[in-house]
Amino acid sequence: MADHQPQTPDRAPADFPRLHDIDYFKERLRAAVERVNAIRPYRLETLGEVGSEEIFLLAPVQLDPSKPNIMSAGGFHGEEPAGPWGIVEFLETADEETLRSVNHSFLPLVNPTGFAAASRLNIYGENPNRGFIIELPEVEATTTGNNRYPSREGEILMQHFMRLLFLSRDGFITQHEEPDSTNGFIFVNEDAPQPSPFGQALLDAMGRHFDLLDEEIEGKDSIKGLIHNDRDGSFEGLLVFWGVPRISTIETPGLQPAAKRIAAQRELTETFAKFSAHVSVPPLDLAVDEEEVTEEVDESTLTVDRAPPE
């Protein structure tokens, strides 16, 4: 969630030279979807385009009503590539039990033009992870990109928001990186003492790959790798407002080797799925049936039984 202008990233590191090759990313993604479809049918669809690059949603064709709905999102910031690649590697390796234990949907790459350019912002200079909730002027003034309203990517997500909310109603993680850090940390938004079992599961997974940040970063205290209930104008901030019970922002350290960061992001995706499969929480109750959410949803037909907090 922290927002700043980081150092210039390495577009083609020796351990992963095609790190920002978007055509290679889409090739691997489509092959991974084919693999997953042999286990459980998924649909890869285009929500919209920015600068001729597609923003994809990957979701199960049929949702199991007895299983939680969760979502993983990667690539809001283009110079943080390990998140999108971690999602792809999860799809390339996840076993049948993991894929069937939850209704796991994905926004694999939210900011494709930034990813291709290894740039935090999109090609229009907008921050794709701001503008979902209007912030105070003094906060807004420090935001990279300084868009008070959603970016072009954000507008696409908002056009499909009620559907995305339904698909993430039991949990959401957004897979970021901290470009100037050698240590990993996570943000957790959850109404529970911390570290909760959810937070601890993610911290344990992060800690298997990196030392955990235990100091202040950009005015926020990271205590043994955890920052609790930090709110801002991000997409995950909007989901907090709408009552999604468990949300985490993953921050792998951008100064570590790319392949190591991707491996960590893959394991964090898997940890999120496995934890969610074994924990019951009161869901955000939307009056939408299973068949409707596999197609375009007319927001006028939706009713929310639990109103967002005032």
C-alpha positions in Angstrom: 0.0 0.0 0.0 2.9 2.3 0.6 3.4 4.7 -2.3 6.6 6.3 -3.5 8.9 6.6 -6.6 11.4 3.7 -6.3 14.7 3.3 -7.9 14.9 2.2 -11.5 14.2 -1.5 -11.7 16.2 -4.1 -13.6 14.1 -5.0 -16.5 16.0 -8.1 -17.5 17.8 -9.6 -14.5 20.2 -12.5 -15.2 18.1 -15.0 -13.2 14.9 -14.1 -15.1 15.7 -12.1 -18.2 12.1 -12.1 -19.6 10.8 -10.5 -16.4 8.9 -7.7 -18.2 8.3 -9.5 -21.5 4.5 -9.2 -21.6 4.1 -11.5 -24.6 6.0 -14.2 -22.8 3.8 -13.5 -19.7 0.6 -14.0 -21.6 2.0 -17.1 -23.3 2.8 -18.7 -19.9 -0.5 -17.5 -18.5 -2.6 -19.1 -21.2 -0.6 -22.4 -21.0 -1.2 -22.4 -17.2 -4.9 -21.9 -17.7 -5.0 -24.8 -20.1 -3.3 -26.9 -17.4 -5.8 -25.8 -14.7 -8.7 -26.5 -17.0 -7.7 -30.1 -17.1 -8.4 -30.2 -13.3 -11.2 -27.7 -12.9 -12.8 -25.6 -15.7 -11.8 -21.9 -15.6 -12.6 -19.0 -17.9 -10.0 -16.4 -18.9 -11.8 -13.3 -20.1 -11.0 -9.7 -20.9 -12.5 -7.1 -18.6 -11.2 -4.2 -20.8 -8.2 -2.8 -22.5 -5.7 0.0 -21.7 -3.3 1.0 -24.4 -4.4 -2.1 -26.5 -3.3 -4.3 -23.6 -5.9 -6.6 -22.0 -6.9 -6.8 -18.4 -7.8 -10.4 -17.6 -10.1 -12.0 -15.1 -9.6 -15.7 -14.5 -12.4 -17.4 -12.5 -13.9 -20.8 -12.1 -16.7 -21.6 -14.6 -18.8 -23.0 -11.8 -18.6 -21.8 -8.2 -19.0 -24.4 -5.5 -21.5 -22.7 -3.1 -20.1 -24.7 -0.2 -16.6 -23.2 -0.7 -15.2 -19.7 0.0 -14.9 -17.2 -2.8 -11.4 -15.6 -2.7 -9.3 -13.6 -5.2 -5.6 -12.9 -5.8 -4.6 -9.8 -7.8 -1.2 -8.9 -9.2 0.6 -6.2 -11.1 -1.2 -3.0 -10.0 2.3 -1.4 -10.2 4.3 -2.3 -13.2 7.7 -2.3 -11.6 6.6 -5.0 -9.2 6.6 -8.1 -11.5 7.0 -10.9 -9.0 3.3 -10.8 -8.1 1.9 -11.5 -11.6 4.6 -14.2 -12.1 3.9 -15.7 -8.8 0.2 -16.1 -9.8 1.3 -17.8 -13.1 3.6 -20.2 -11.3 0.9 -21.0 -8.8 -1.4 -21.9 -11.7 1.4 -24.0 -13.3 1.9 -26.0 -10.1 -1.3 -26.1 -8.0 -2.6 -29.6 -7.3 -6.2 -30.7 -7.6 -7.0 -30.5 -3.9 -5.9 -26.9 -3.7 -7.8 -25.8 -6.9 -11.0 -27.5 -5.8 -10.9 -26.5 -2.1 -11.8 -22.8 -2.8 -13.4 -20.8 -5.5 -10.2 -19.0 -6.4 -10.3 -16.1 -8.9 -7.5 -14.0 -10.2 -6.7 -10.6 -11.7 -3.3 -11.8 -12.9 -2.0 -8.4 -14.3 -3.9 -5.2 -13.6 -1.4 -2.8 -15.1 -0.1 -4.4 -18.3 1.3 -1.2 -19.9 3.2 -0.5 -16.7 4.5 -4.1 -16.5 5.7 -3.9 -20.1 7.6 -0.7 -19.4 8.8 -1.7 -15.9 7.0 1.4 -14.7 5.0 1.9 -11.6 2.4 4.0 -13.4 0.5 3.2 -16.6 1.3 4.8 -19.9 -0.9 7.7 -19.0 1.0 8.5 -15.8 -1.8 7.2 -13.6 -1.5 5.1 -10.5 -3.7 2.1 -11.0 -4.0 1.4 -7.3 -5.3 4.8 -6.2 -8.5 6.8 -6.6 -10.9 4.1 -5.4 -11.5 6.1 -2.2 -11.0 9.8 -2.2 -8.2 10.7 0.2 -7.5 13.8 2.2 -5.7 16.5 0.2 -2.4 16.2 2.2 -2.4 12.4 1.6 -3.3 12.8 -2.0 -0.5 15.3 -2.6 2.1 12.7 -1.7 0.7 9.9 -3.9 2.7 8.9 -7.0 0.6 9.7 -10.0 -1.7 11.9 -7.9 -5.0 10.6 -9.5 -7.9 11.7 -7.3 -10.2 9.3 -9.2 -9.6 5.8 -10.6 -7.1 5.3 -13.4 -8.1 3.8 -16.7 -7.5 0.4 -15.2 -9.4 1.4 -12.1 -12.4 2.5 -14.2 -12.4 -1.0 -15.8 -12.4 -2.7 -12.4 -15.2 -0.4 -11.2 -17.3 -1.3 -14.2 -17.2 -4.9 -12.9 -17.0 -4.1 -9.2 -20.0 -5.9 -7.9 -18.9 -9.1 -9.6 -15.3 -8.8 -8.4 -16.7 -8.1 -4.9 -18.7 -11.3 -5.1 -15.7 -13.3 -6.3 -13.6 -12.0 -3.4 -16.3 -11.9 -0.7 -14.4 -14.3 1.7 -10.8 -13.0 1.2 -8.5 -11.0 -1.1 -4.8 -10.6 -1.5 -3.0 -8.2 -3.7 0.5 -9.1 -4.6 2.9 -6.2 -4.5 6.7 -5.6 -4.0 8.7 -3.0 -2.1 11.3 -2.1 -4.7 13.8 -0.5 -2.3 13.8 -3.2 0.4 15.7 -6.4 1.1 13.2 -7.6 3.7 9.6 -8.8 3.2 6.4 -7.6 5.0 2.7 -7.7 4.7 -0.3 -5.5 5.3 -3.3 -7.2 6.9 -6.8 -5.6 7.1 -8.8 -7.8 9.4 -11.0 -7.2 12.5 -8.9 -9.5 14.7 -5.9 -9.3 17.1 -2.6 -9.5 15.2 -0.9 -11.6 14.2 -4.0 -13.6 13.6 -3.8 -17.1 12.2 -4.4 -15.5 8.7 -1.6 -13.0 9.2 0.7 -15.5 10.8 0.3 -18.0 7.9 1.3 -15.3 5.4 4.2 -14.2 7.6 5.5 -17.7 8.0 5.4 -18.2 4.2 7.2 -14.9 3.6 9.7 -15.8 6.3 10.7 -19.0 4.6 12.1 -16.8 1.8 13.2 -13.5 3.3 14.0 -11.8 6.6 11.0 -9.9 7.9 11.0 -6.1 8.1 11.0 -4.9 11.7 11.2 -1.2 11.4 9.3 1.9 10.2 8.8 2.2 6.5 7.3 5.4 5.0 5.8 6.4 8.3 4.3 3.0 9.1 5.6 0.6 11.7 6.3 -2.9 10.4 6.4 -5.1 13.5 8.1 -8.4 12.6 6.9 -8.1 9.1 3.3 -7.0 9.8 1.5 -3.7 9.3 -2.1 -3.9 10.6 -5.2 -2.1 9.2 -3.5 0.6 7.2 -6.2 2.2 5.0 -5.8 4.2 1.8 -7.4 4.9 -1.6 -6.4 1.5 -3.1 -8.6 -1.2 -4.5 -8.0 -3.3 -1.4 -9.0 -0.2 0.7 -12.3 -0.2 -1.2 -12.9 -3.9 -0.5 -12.3 -3.2 3.2 -15.0 -0.6 3.0 -17.4 -3.1 1.5 -16.8 -5.6 4.2 -14.5 -8.3 2.8 -13.3 -9.9 6.0 -9.7 -10.8 5.3 -7.4 -8.7 3.1 -3.7 -8.7 2.7 -1.2 -6.7 0.7 1.9 -8.8 0.1 5.2 -7.0 -0.2 8.2 -9.0 -1.4 11.6 -7.2 -1.4 12.5 -5.8 -4.8 16.2 -5.8 -4.0 16.3 -9.6 -3.8 16.8 -11.8 -6.8 13.7 -12.0 -9.1 13.4 -15.8 -9.2 13.5 -15.9 -5.4 10.7 -13.2 -5.2 8.6 -15.1 -7.7 9.0 -18.3 -5.7 7.8 -16.5 -2.6 4.8 -15.0 -4.3 3.8 -18.4 -5.6 4.0 -19.9 -2.1 2.0 -16.9 -0.7 -0.7 -17.5 -3.2 -0.8 -21.2 -2.3 -0.8 -20.3 1.4 -3.8 -18.0 1.0 -5.7 -20.7 -0.8 -5.0 -23.4 1.7 -5.7 -21.2 4.7 -9.0 -20.0 3.2 -10.1 -23.6 2.5 -10.0 -24.4 6.2 -11.3 -21.3 7.8 -15.0 -20.3 7.9 -16.0 -16.6 8.1 -19.4 -14.9 7.7 -19.4 -14.0 4.0 -20.4 -10.8 2.4 -23.9 -11.8 1.4 -24.7 -10.6 -2.1 -28.1 -11.5 -3.7 -26.5 -13.1 -6.8 -26.8 -16.7 -7.8 -23.9 -18.8 -9.1 -24.9 -18.7 -12.8 -25.1 -14.9 -12.9 -21.5 -14.3 -11.7 -20.1 -16.4 -14.6 -21.5 -13.8 -17.1 -21.6 -10.0 -17.2 -23.7 -8.9 -14.2 -26.1 -6.0 -14.4 -25.4 -4.0 -11.3 -29.0 -2.8 -11.1 -30.0 -6.4 -10.3 -27.8 -6.7 -7.3 -28.7 -6.1 -3.7 -26.3 -5.9 -0.9 -27.6 -7.4 2.3 -24.8 -6.0 4.5 -24.3 -2.3 3.9 -20.8 -0.8 3.9 -19.8 0.9 7.1 -20.7 4.6 7.4 
